[in-house]
Amino acid sequence: MAPDALFSFSNKAVPSSLWARDGIETVFYGALLLLLLILAFFAPHHGARWFRRIERALNAVARKPARAIALVAVTSFLLAVGLTVAAGIPLPKVDDEFSYLLAADTFTHGRLANPPHPLWVFFETFHTIQQPTYASRYPPGQGLILALGRLLGHPVVGVWLSSALAGAAICWMLMGWLPRRWAVVGALLAMVHPEILAWSQRYWGGSLTLAGGALALGGFRRILGRLRGETGPPRRIWRDALLMSLGMALLIICRPYEGGVLILILFATLLIGSVPVKKDFWRTMLLPAGLPVVAGLMLAAVWMGYYNWRVTQNPWRMPHQVYIATYNAAPIFLWQRPPPPPVYHHKQMRDFHMGWELRHYHEQQTIAGLATGVLERAGKLIRSQFRLWPLLLIFAAFPWALKNRWMRLALLIWALFTAALLQVTWTFFHYAAPAFGLFFVVAIQSMRHLRLWRWRGKPVGLFLARGCLMVSALSLLYTSWHVAQQNDPRYARRNQIVARLEDAGGQHLIVVRYAANAVSGEWVYNGADIDGARVVWARQMEPAQNAKLLEYFKDRQVWLLDVGVDEIELIPYPSSGKAGPPINRS
């Protein structure tokens, strides 16, 4: 460590512990499921009285839908808060999270976008546009819920609230597809799913999109059921249509492509389901159901147009499109041709977009590569869905679940949605959040059939179904440990630097210099008001350009963050000549 260095960190590669975590997960769940199978065949009556008490309590809760939905929402919220208490306030780990936090900061400043900075080229970073405004590339939905969290004390509060909304929405959705008691069971099962719990500790979303998809699917099932002759109070169709409209609006402002695909599938299914048209179709169905949905979608589209206009100065051009045109070397969809190579001002951004991003696209441009890539990404989606291992036992009754026409419809919608999702060059599981609710529809229907299975007169299936729920609840122990492991101390380095400089007083500029072969995450992120920030992060460029940066921020103490191959050091900037307040290095 240099004598005048304020901070020094090791930047050597840390051996991956992914294998160890996967091994622990396999042993943990494998032992529990093996014990469950042994008890199912040799002691299937074990704990029956205790399970019956729980089932009676769930039945009592399910009799009043509003109470059941509130229970699931509160449970989801408390689980999210409890994980944060156990693992600590989540730190942003990937570039996407910093971009969403920028959107939240922008909204809490009372604006939809920020004016471009005069020296914007020094502040270029991933998933952020600098021209014609300074803003996040992403749609505003997740940024809005994070902004609400900021107003309530911290962005993570917004993440907790989105988890509660997702729980309530899934419960309401399942009540449209399944009997109420099973809807409550399914919603509680969803709330302990590791992927959904992980979303409750990340800033890049998932839960809000899940809630939007669940509301859309719940309204769709109820409306289609009435089209197919199911009875119900006429007044409820307005409520169902309004909630469906709200869900579609959330999909549009969170994930326009994936949400748009699901909306088109649902509309097409409703259109097909309306044939043959009944005599009173226009009066009893089209007006009360169609008007709220169309009106809601139009309002969402108009608002998105206004948002686009404020950010990109074009109501038809999303910030996402501006970012792609400015930085992306690979197209979004596999069947598109690559654009001309963009002009990059910084090696780190060029290496990512011309490296990992473009390589992943080129690997899928042959028939063999395409097949491998699609299968790999489909496998990733399926593995993520089955991260709650007890579901493997539940789906043993999957063939019997498909005897129900509504389950076949759910599977068809999921298959069409997934096929559209696999058209994207790269896939992450939170992209699939809009249709994730359908997974629990089929899972719970499978569980209902599993309960009926008997072996030599013994209620083996009943014990397995009950046991799977118990093991799912116990999985919270592993999930809590796994989330705590993700809060790696390396992610805290940037926060430690900012906290130390803010405690020292004054204003600071940190110029980041990357070694040619340094392997390190991105460091250059800023809030909505760059000039007003206590600590500003900028990239080092050529000497003549650096002089403009130092002149612009001449009233700040300037530091150099030297990101080397083996070490990261924060030292006073060699040529700044700016004497700042003394720093406590203890």
Summary of the structure (lengths in Angstrom):
residues: 586
radius of gyration: 26.3
end to end distance: 14.3
largest distance: 86.5
contacts: 1942
relative contact order: 0.13
helix: 63%
strand: 7%
